[in-house]
Amino acid sequence: MSQMLAVILGGGAGTRLFPLTSDRAKPAVPLAGKYRLVDVPISNCINSGLERIFVLTQYSSASLNNHIARAYVFDRFRSGFVTIVAAEQTLTSEEWYQGTADAVRQSLPHIRSFPHDYVIILSGDQLYTMDYREMLTHHRQLGADITVAVTPVRADEAPGFGILKTDDDHRITEFHEKPALEQLAAKESPVTPQMNAAGRIYLASMGIYIFNAKVLRDVLDAHPDDYDFGKEIIPGAIQERRVVSYPFTAYWNDIGTVRSYFDTNIMLAQPKPAFNLYDTKMPLYTNARMLPPAKITRSTVEHAIISEGSVIVDSEISDAVIGIRSFIGRGTRINRAVILGSDYYWWQDPVARDPVQGPACPGIGEGTRIENAIVDRNASIGKRCVISNQERIQEGEGPGFSIREGIVVIAKNAEIPDGTVI
């Protein structure tokens, strides 16, 4: 893997994940209580022996930059690095990144300064486990210029993806951007018997690409007005280059909306989740915070992730994710909820805290009930509150909260008064 560099796309404004992205980039959104979304592609790189990694950032990147700087420090005797490349105005470009391909195009001067034969381009907001060495071997064996990772999907899922059509040798012959159901005729591709039996006969692009280094430079230089890989660069390259697919049938999820984010976290708390957080061969890395273990007193916990530094007292918790440094007061009931935790303890002397903005007492007050909700970092919810969206509103706004796809999202640093009903 010494011949390949990794480029992780830091994402745009993340409007479909708002308000979780109100002041953080999509890859910086917390996952499973203690991780960030960007930990997934970085961990896959490290586990694949790929240790030269660029992360391209632009939108609300301070939190992402801080996390990467704290979490991924290679020692001086290794050549590995995780480097932030922020959008910048230069003599050759006065524009910010206009899309995924434009982000890589503007970052090429930084990437070219390191010797490499291949570049793998990754998304910063997906959940999956992949050994990129296997994808690179596939790329070489087929003599490809470009390899696109694909996952088989059903007809009802296809309209949400870019659908690729391949021949029996994995060569991509057609690309269709989010085709409607009535347009899927003759767009199926060869798949394994198991996938065929499950009706997963359409190949969706995962937004993961391996380019030969020279090919990447050539296609970006030849089409300076093409700003996006999925919509422009890849469809154009199919006609000019040898572009092949890399079939991937394990778990993969593009966490692009509040609903998918919520459902993914709840899935991870189940006894046998589709994604394995306990894979010792492909561990998920993150910032080592050195927090104390969670403390649970006289409580009932079922199907839940409880992160380190949390304190739970006389409460009932089910189908939930409890993030780092969470405080759950007496008599609280939490069901189907994602609590992102806190950057500090409410009992900690404010003078001794790091310079963190937020309420004096983050956590969940006594006698509160929370269902079908996401509580963002440092939020303070008062006593005897009910947060459950009983009226089943799909979209809405209120003081300190939003409702997206039926999920109540308590904003970061919000203070919800005692007795509030949402």
N, C-alpha and C positions, 0 to 999 in steps of 0.2 A: 504493500500500500504506500510505499515511499514515493511512488510515481504519480499519486493522485492527491489533489487538494479538494477540500470540501468548502462549499459556499452555502450558508444557511440564510434564507431570506427572512428578514425581520418583520415583514408584514406591513400593510398599510394602516389606514385609520381604524379598521376593525369595527365598522359600524354595526354589523350584525351581532357582535358580542357586547355592544354598549348596553349598560353603563360599566361593565367590567373593564372596558378599554377607555374609560373617560380620562384617565391619567396614566395609563400604561400601555405599552405595545402588546399585541396579541400574544407573542411568545412569552411575555412576562406574566401572563395570567396564571395564578396558582392552580395546581393540579394535585388531587389525591392528598390534600392536607399539608404536604411538606415540599412538593416539587413545583417547578414552573414548566410550562409547555415546552420551552426551548431545551429543557433537560433531555427530552426524548431524542431529537436528532443528534445532539452533542454526545449523549451516551452511546447511541448506535455507532457513531464515528469512533469513539474511543474503544468500544468493544470490538470493532472491526479492524483495529490496528491503524486507524486513520487519525493522525494527531496534528495535522495542520489544517486549521479550521478558521474560516472567516465568517463573521456574522454581520450581515448588511442591515443597518438600522436607519430609521428616519423619523417615524412618528412616535412621540412621547417615549423616547428611548432611555430616559434616565434610570428608571427602575430596572430595565433589562440590562443596561450597561453595568450597573452596580452589582446585580446578581452574578453576571458572568465574571466580573473582576474578582469577586469573592470566592466563587465556586471552582473556577478552572485555572489553577496556577500550576504549570508544569515546572519541574526543577531545572536548574541551569545546565544539567548534564544531558538533557534531551533536547531534540530539535522541535518538539511539539509546542503548539500554542493554540489558544482560542482568542482571536483578535477581532475587535469591533471595527468595522469600517462604516463610518457615519456618512450620510449624504452631505455633499459639500459642493460649493460653487467653485469652479476652476476656470482657467483661461479657455478651456475647450468646451465647457458646459456651465451655463449659469442657471440651469434648471435643477430642481429636486428630482428624485427618482420618479419617472412617469409610469413605471410598471416593473414586473419581475425581470424582463430582459434588459430594460434600461438600467436597472439597478446594477446588474452584473456588468453591463457595458461600461458604465461610469466607474466601476471598481476595478476594471482590468489593469490599470497601471499598478495597483497594489498587488494584484494576483500574479502578474507577470514577473514580479521581482523574486519569485521563488521557483526553482526548477520543477517542472511537472510535465507529464504526458497526458493526464486525464484530469477532468474537473467533474465532481459530482455536485449537483445543485439540489438543495433540499428545502422543504418548507419548515417553518418554525412553529407550526400550530397543528401538528398531527400526532396521533397516538398509534404506535406500532413498534414492533421489534424486527429489525432486519440486519443481516450481516452483509455489509456492502461489498465484501470480498467476493461473495458468490455472484453478485450482480456484475462486478467488474470481470470476473472469469467468463460469464455469459457474454458480455460485451466483446471480449477479445475473441472468444471461440467463433462468434458469428461474423467477425470482421466488420463490426458496426462503426459508423461514424458517430451515431447518437443512439443511446438506448433509453427507452422510456419505461419506467416501472408501471405495470398495469394490474388491476385487480378485477376479477370477474364480478359482474353485478346482474341483478334481475331487470326485467323490462321496466318495472315500476320505479326502479332506482335510477335508471339510465338518464332521464331528463335532467338530473342534477349534476351530471359530469360531462367532461369531454370524452366522447366515445371513439375508440380507435378500432379500425378493422385490420386484421392481419391475415397473412397466408399461412400455410402449414409450416413454413420455416421461420415464423415469428416476424417476418418483415412487415412493417406497417404500410398499408396501401391507401388508407383513407383516414381522414379525421373529421369528426362531426361535433361541433360545440353545442352541448346540451340539447340534443334532438328531442322533439316532442314524441309522445308515445306512438302517434300515427305515422311517424317518420322512421321507425326502427326497422322496417322490413329490409332484409338483406344486409343488415349491419352487424349480424352476429359473427363471431370468430371461432376458430378451433379452440376448444377447452378440454380439460380432462373429463373422463366419464363421470366422476363425482360432481364436478361443477355443472355438467350438462344435465344430470339428473335433478339437480337443485334449481335448474332454470337460470343459472348464472352464465349466460352465453354472450354477454356483451362486455367488452373490455374497457374499463374506465381508467383514464390517466390519473395517476396518483400525485402528479406534480413533482416527481423525482426523476432526474435526468443525469446520465453520464455522457459527457462530450469528450471526444478527442480534443486536446488543447488547441491545436491549430484550427480544427473545424469550428470550435466555439468562437474563436476570434474572427474567422472568416465570415460566418453567418451573421454575427453582430455588426461587423463592419459593412457587409454588403447590403444590409437592410437597416439603415440608421433610424428610419421612422417606424420600425416595428418595436413596440414597447413591451410586449407580453409574450412569454414562452408558449403558453398553452393556446392562445388565440391566434398568434401570428408566426412566431419563429418555427415552432414544430410543424404546423401544417405546411408552411412553405418549404421546410427542409425535406419533407417526405417526397417532394417532386424532384429534389436536386441531390439528395444524399442517401446513404444506406442507413435508414432509421429502423430499428428493431424494437420489439417489446420484451420486457422481462416479466413473466407471469409471477404474481405474488398472491398466494391464497390464504395466508395467515391473517390474523386480526389486523385491521387498519381502519382508522376513523379520522376523518377530517373535522376537527372541532371548530366549526365556523359560526355557530349560532348559540344563543343562550340555551335553547332547548337541548341541543346536542351536548353542550358543555355540562348541563345539569344531569342529563341521562347517563353520560359517560362516568361522571363521578359516583353516582348512585350505583352503577354497574360494578365499579371497582370495589365497592363495599360488600358485595355479595359473596357467599361462600365459595363459589366457583366462577369467578369473573372470566369474561372472554379474553381479557388481557392479564398477563401474569406479572404482578409486581414482585414476585418472589423468585424470579429466574436468576439463579446464582451464576449462570454462564453469561447472561446478558443483563447485568444489573443496571438500575437507573441511578445515575449520580446526581448530586445537587450540592448546595452549600452546606457544609458541615457546621451547624450552628452550636454544637455542644450544649444542647438544652437538656434539662432533667427529664426523666421519664414522666409519663402521664400519671396523674393521681385520681382515682375514682373511689368515691365514698358512698356506700349504701345506694347504689344505682343499678338500673337494669339496662344493659346494652345488648342489642341484637343487630347483626348485620351492619357493622359500623367500622369505620377507620377512625382511630383516636390518635392524633399526632402528639409528639413529645411536647412537654411543657404545659400540657392542658390540665385543668382542674375541674372535675365534675362532681357535684354534690347532690345527693338525693334526687336524681333525675331519671327520666325514661328516654332512652335514645334508640331509635331503630331506623334502618336504611338511611344512614347519614354519614357524612364525612365531617370530622371535627379537626380544624386546622391547628397549627402550632400556637401555643400560648393561649388557647381558648379558655375562658372561664364560663362555666354553666352553673347558674345559681340553683338553690333549692326549689323543688317542686316543678321543675321545668320539664316539658314534654317536647321532644324533637323527633319528627318523623318525616322522612323523605326531604332532607335538607342538606345544604352544603354550607358549612360555616368556615370561612377562610381564616379565622384566627386573628392574631394581633401581633404587632411589632414590639409590644412591651406588656408588662403585667400591670393591672390596675392598682395593685398595692405597692408598686415600686415608687420610690420617691421621685417626683417629677424632675428634681434637680439632677438626679443620677441617671435619668434616661438619656439615650442618644437623642439628638435633635430631631424628634419625630412629631409631626402634627397629628392631632387626634384628640378625642374626648378623654376626660380624666379617668373614666371607668369603662374601658372596653369590655364587652362580654354580654351575657344573657342574664337578665334580672330574674328574681324569684317569681315562681308561679306563671311563667310565660309559656305559651304554646306556639310552636313554629312548624308549619307543614308546607311542602311544595315551595320552598324558598331558598334563595342564596343570600347569605349575609357576608358582605365584603369585609375586607381587612379593617380592623380597629373600630368597627361599628359598636355603638353602645345601645343596647335595647333594654328599656326599663322593665319594671316589675309588672306582672299581670297583663302583659300584652298578648294579643292574638294576631299572628301573622299567618294567614292560611288562604287568602283569596277565596273566601266562601262564595262570593258572587260570580266566580269563574270569569273574571274579566281577562281578556286576551292581551290588550295593550293599554297602558295607562301610566300616569305620572302622579306623584304626590310628594309631600315634604320628606325628603330623605330616602325616597324609594321610587322604583319604577316597576312596571309589570311588562314582561316580555314573553310572548308565547305562553301566557298563563302562569308564568313563574314570577313570583315576587322577588325583586332584587333590592336588598337594602344597600345603599351606597356606602362606599368607603368613607370612614370617619363620620358617618351619620350618627345623630343622637335621636333615638326614638323615645318619646316621653312615656312615663308610666301609664298603663291602661289603654294604650293605643290599639285600635283594631284595624287591620288592613286586610 
